[in-house]
Amino acid sequence: MYNSIYPNYANAYYGINNRQITRRKDEDKSSQSSNATENNPQEERKSSSNNNQNTHFPNGEKVAIDYTKKRIGIDQVLSDFRNTANAIGAPDNIKSEVASYLTLIENQAQKENPNPQIVQSNLKNASQILDEYITKTLKKPSKVVENWVDALFLQQIDYKSEVLAGAAAQVEAQPIEEPAEEIVEEPEAIQAEAVEEVIVEEQEPPKPQVKSGVYVPEDPQLKRMFIQAKKYAAIDNKEQALYSFQNTMEYAEDIGDIQTCAMINYEEGRLYDDFNQVEDALYCYHQATQQSSDNNLKARAHLSMGKIYDDFVNFAPAVDHFCSAVSFAGEADNQILQTQALTDLAQVHTDRYDKENAIKFMDMSTIVANETNNGKVKGITYSRNAKMSEKLGEKIRALNMYSNSAQSFHTIEDNENLAKNYRSAAEIMLQYGNTAKAKRLLSKAYIAAQQTGNSELKELISQDLATV
């Protein structure tokens, strides 16, 4: 089966395709197109395509996957993916972008139980990058790599890497030998130079990191400019905020602070997002993922892009971005962000009434939420999962979720959310015809609401009690 669906990259990339393809409206006049033509004459392309069939790439390299086997290893897939990038003549910047996703896959593949959804999402993202390059080079739309990946998912894949796991085991098993101390007398000039190098290394400032969305540049002037721009954004002064962010961006570029450039793009994306300028927001979020070396920021940007696509009911890209958010948050060991992204994945599947996948992601989100030991995160996660369970008709499951959520909110004395949880659980009890239980839950809800300043919530619960 795999033989019949494996794409012929030579035909796809070089345009030897009998299907009628519509030309893109916005053609990319990149010089890459002419370079690709010069490096790969048409006759060589046809010869490579026809002679090698599905055993070699256009550049002569042999494919890694044994297409006669029913089961495919992730190591083989990754090898062929890298060879694909070489075969189509992708430049270094494209290969580097693809490599960032393949590295995330490798990290996942080394685990005892790799998550297929995360692996698949990153393969999809990497395939889209290669297809975008092919499209720009040929000035014709291409989905050949993405289609190959989609077909690949229909096969039986071993997501655990044997190669990487074996290498890791070998490293662990290898004894560490202390090198023999060698005394070498150096001239004074060389010793002084070595000391100077050590001092320079010690004085080098640490690279700034994004922690829980809070970032402050190291440079004092850049710090002032960045904070001022954020203040304008906080009061919804859009024009002044964008102007300030652009000035800050120019200064950050001048001093080579790429992390601040990434954070500015993220902040601009949030600003455009708030004003519903979604195309500009998506562009800025994407730029942030490309510039940043901080996985927390990458996760947040992907999470934001996923929410935009979800708002427009664009399922596939929403899932891709949420899965990327899960992956990058995992690399950053940020369980709170992971929980949020997993719950969002449960939500998009719930909205499609895909009960199996929705429940799978709900369960994953609650597991990670409990690992955070954060009462608010646990409470919100259980509450969201309860609402989704209700929508899917899983009322008993919803009641259990509301119960767990109530315990979390009670622990942190979040009385407003506690009251809302009791009220929602009471509604389910009324649907079962258990008015006595519903009334007890509403009474608890009212007591909790009394300890808040939310008079509207108290009035709603009071009305509910009056009708039970």
N, C-alpha and C positions, 0 to 999 in steps of 0.2 A: 504493500500500500504506500509506503513512504517513497518508493522509487517514482511513482506516478505523480506525486505532488511536489517533488523537489524542484525549485525554480532553476531555469537555465540562466545564470547571471549574465552571461555574455550577451544573449539575445535581449534580455531586459535592459541592460545598461546601455548597449550600443544602438538601441532603437530598431533592431531587426525583428519587429513584431508585426504580424499581419493584421492585428486589430486596429481599427480606426481610433486614434487618440486625439481628443480635443486639446488645442493649444491653450496654454494659460493666458489669461488676460494681462497679467502683470509679469512680463518676461524679465528674467534676471540676465543682464548683459555682462555677466562675470567673465573674466578672461579664462576661467577654468574650463569653459566649453571648448575653446580653441586648443588649449593645452591637452585636453583629453583626446582630441581628434589627432593631434600631431603624434602623440605617444603611442596610439593604437590604430594603425592603418586598418581600413575596412576589411581587406582580404584576410589579414591576420586574425581579426575578430571572428569572421565566419569559420575559418579553419579551426581555430581554438574551440569554437562552440560545437562544430559538427563532429570533430574527431574525438574529443574527450568525453562527450556525453555528460554524465553526472559524476565523473570521477576526478576531474580536474577543474580548477578555476581558470579564468582567462589568462592569468599571468603564469600559468604552468604549474602552480602548486597543487598537490593532491589533496582532495577533501579528506577531512578527518572522520566523518561519519561512515560507518559500514551500513550501506543502505539495504543490505540483504538481511539484516537483523531486525527483529520486531521491537526490541527494546533499545533505547538510545541513552547514552550517558551524557550528563551535563558537561563533562570535560570535552567531549566530542563537539557538542553544540557550540561551546565557547571558542574552540579552535577554529571551526568553520566560520564563525561570525567574524573573527579577526581576519581570517583569510579573505572573507568577502570584502572587507574594507580595503584590503590591499589590492584585490582583484579589480575593483572599480576605480582604482587610482585616487582614493580619498586623500586629501591633504592632511598634514599633521594636526591641524586644529580640529578637524572632524574626527580623526582617530582618537585624539585626546578626549573629546567629548563622549565618544562611544565608550572609551576605556573606563571612564568614571562610572558608567552604569554596569559594565562587565565586572568591575572590581566589587561592586555591591553584590552582584550575583555570586562571585567567588566567596565572599565573606559569608553569605547565606549558605552556600553549598558545603562549607566546612562544618556546619552545625550538625548535631546528631539527627535532628529532625528539621530539615530545611522547609521553609514555607513556600509552597509552589506558587501562591498568588504573588508574592514579592518577586520571585524569580521571573515569572511571566511578565509582570508589569515592567520590570527593568529591561527585559528583552524587547518588549514592545517599544519602550522609549528609545532604545538604541537603534531599533529597526527604522523608526520614524526619522531619526537623524540621517541615516544613510539614504533613505528614500528622498528626503528633502534635498540632499546633495545631488542625487541622480536627477531629480526634477529640475533643479536649477541648471545643471550642466547640460542636459538634453533639451531644456525648455519644453518638456513634455511631462505631464503628471505621471508619477511612478509610485506604486505600492508593492513592488516586487519583493522587497525584503520583508515588509510587514506581512504580506500574504504568506511568505515562507514560514514566518514565525507562527502565524495563525494555524497553518497546516501542521506545524511541528507540535502544537498543543494537542492535536488529535492523537498523537502517538503516545506510547508508554515511555515515560521519561524517568530516568533515575536522577533525582535532583541532588542527591548527595555525591560530592566529588570524591572519587577514589584517589585521584592524583594528589589533590591538595591535602586530603586527610592523611594519605601515606607520607607526604613530605613533612607534615606537622608532627606525625608520630616519630619519624626518623630524627627530626631535630630534638624532640624531647628525650629520645633514647640515647642520643649521642652524649658521651661524658664530656664535661667541660674541664679542660686542662689549663692550669695556670701557666702562662708563658714564663720561661726562665728569665730572671732579671739579668739584663745585659748592661754592663757599665761601659759607657762610651764617653770619653773625654772630648768635649767640644770646645772650640775656640770661644773666647769671651764674646766676640761680636755675634756669633750664631746664638749663643745662650741668651744674650740680651734681646735679639730679634724674637726668639721663641717666647720669652716672657712678655714682650709687647703684644704678641698675637693672643696670648692667653687673656691679657687684660682687656683687649678689644672684645673678645668673645664673652667675657663675663659682664661687660658693660652694655652689651647689645640688649635693647628693651624687648620684653616678651611680646609675642604677637597678640594683639587684642582679640578677644573672643566675644561672641554673642551669648549671653546667658539669659534664658527665659525671655527673650525678646528685648532685653535691655542692653544697649550698647553705647559706650562712650569712647570716642577716639582718644589716642594718646597725646597727639599734638595739641597744645593749649589753645591755639587760635582756631584750629579745626573743631575742637571740642565746643568752643563758644558758638561758632557758626552753626554747628549741627544742632545744638540744644535750642538756639534761637529759632531755627527752621521748624523744629518739632513743636515749639510753643505756638507758632502761627498755625500749624496743622491742628493742634489741640483745640483751638478756638474757631476752627473751620474757616480760617482766612486763607482760602485756597490759593488765590493769585500770589499773595505775599509769601506763602509757604513754598510754592513751586519756585518762585524767584530766588528765595533764600537757599532752597535745596540745590538749585543749579549753580549758584555761586559757590556753595560748599563743595559741590561735585568738582568744579574746576580747580579749586584749591587742593582737594584731596588727590586729584590726578597729578597736579604739579609736584606734590611731595611723595607720590607713589603709594598712597594708602588705598589699596584696592579694596580692602575689607570695608572701609567707610563708603567707597563708591557702591559696593553691593548693598550696604544697609540703606543708603540714600535711595537707590532704586526700589528697595522694598518699601520704604516709607512713602515714596511717591506713588507706588502701586496702591498702597492703602488709601492714600488721599483720593486718587482717581476712583478707586473702588467705592469709597463713601459717597462720591458724587455721581455714581452710576456710569462712569466712563470706562466701560469694561474692556474695550480694546486697548486703551492706554494702560489700564491696570494690568492686563495680562502681559503686555510687553515689558513693563517694569518688573513684574514678578519674575518673568523668565530671565531678564538680564541679571537679576539678583542671584538666581540659581547658577548662572554661568560664571559670575565673578567671585562669588563667595567661596571661601575654603572652610566655612563653618557649617557643619551639618545641621545645627539647630536652625540657622537661618534658611538653609535649603528646604528643610522640612516645613517651616512656616510658610515659605513662598509657595511650595507645592500644595499645601493645605488650602491656601487662599485661592489658588487657581482652580483647585477641585471644587470649591464652594461656588465659584462663578459659573463653571460649567454645569454644576448641579442645579443652580438657580435657573439656568436656561434649558434644563432637562436634556442636557447633552451627556448621555450616560457614559459612553466609552472614555472620553478624555477625563471626565470626573473621576472615574475609577482609577485610571492610570495615575493621575496626580495624587489621589489619596493613598494609593499603594506606594508611590514614591515617598510621600510624607512619612508613611510607616517605616519605610526602609531607612531613610536618612535620620529619622528620630531614633531608630534602633542603633544606628552607628554612633549617634551622639549620646546614647544611653539616657534619652529623655523619655521616660515612661508616660509622662503626662501628655506630651504631644502624640505619642503612639496611641494612647487611649482615645484621644480626640479623633485621630484619623481613622482608627478602627471603627469607632462609633459612627462616623460619617459614612464609612463603607457599608455598615449595616443599614444606615438610613436610605442610601440610594438603592439598595437591593429591596428594602421594604417598600419603597415607593413603586417598585416594579412588581411587587407581590411575589418576589422570588424568596419564598420562605426558607428554603434550605440554606442558601448563601447568607441570607439576613441573619438567621439564628447562629450560623457559624461565626460571623463577625461579631455578633452580640456577645457570644461566649468568650471570644478572644479579647474583646474590649474589657469585659468584667475581670478576666484573669489579670490583665496588665494593670487595670485600675486598682485592684487589691494590692498589687505589688508596690504601688506608689505610697501606700499608707497615708494618703491624703484624703481626709474625710469629705471635703468638698468635691474632689474629683470622683470619688466613689459614689457619692450621693447623686451627682448630676448624671453620671454614666448609667447607674441603675434606673434612674428616673426616665432618661431618654429611651433606654431599652424596654422599660415597661410600656411606654406609649407606643413604641414600634410593635411590641407583642400584641397589644390591643388591636392595632390596625390589621395585624395578620390573623386575628381571631383566636390568639393564644391567651385566653383570659386568666387561666390558672397561672401560667408563666408570668403574666403581667402582675398579678397579685403578689407573687413571690418577689418580683423585682421591686415593686413599691415598698414591700416590707423591708428589704435590704436597704433601699434608699432612705427610708424613714429612720432606720437605725443609724445610718451615717450622718444624716442631718441633725438627729437628736444629739449625737456625740459632740458635734461642733456647735450646737445651739443655734442652728440656722432655722429659726422658727417659721419664717415665711415659706421656705421650701418644704418644711415639715408639714405645715398646714395644707399646702397644695397637694402633697402626696397623699395625705389622709383623705382629702376630698376626692381625688381621682380614684382611690381604692374604694371609697364609698359608692361611687357611681357604678363600678363593676358589681358590687354586692347587690345594688338595686336591680341590676339586669338579671341577676340570679334569683331575685325575689326574696333575698335575705334582708328585710328591712331593719330588723333588730341590730344586725351587725353593721349595716350602713349607718344607722343612727349613732352607734357608739364611735364609729370612725369620724363622723361629722362633729361629734362632741369634742373629740380630741383635736380635730382640725380647728375648731373654734377657740379652744383654750390656747393653742399655739398661735393663732392669729391675733389673739388679744395681746400677746407679748411683742407684737410688731407695730409699726406705725402705719400699716396698710389698712386704712379704714374701708377701702373698696372690697378688699378680700374678706374682711370680717362681715360686711353686709351680705356678700354673696353666700358665705357659709351659713349665716343666719337665715337667709331665705331658703336654703336647701333644708335646713333643720325643720323649718316650718311646714315644708311640703312632705316630709317623710311620715 
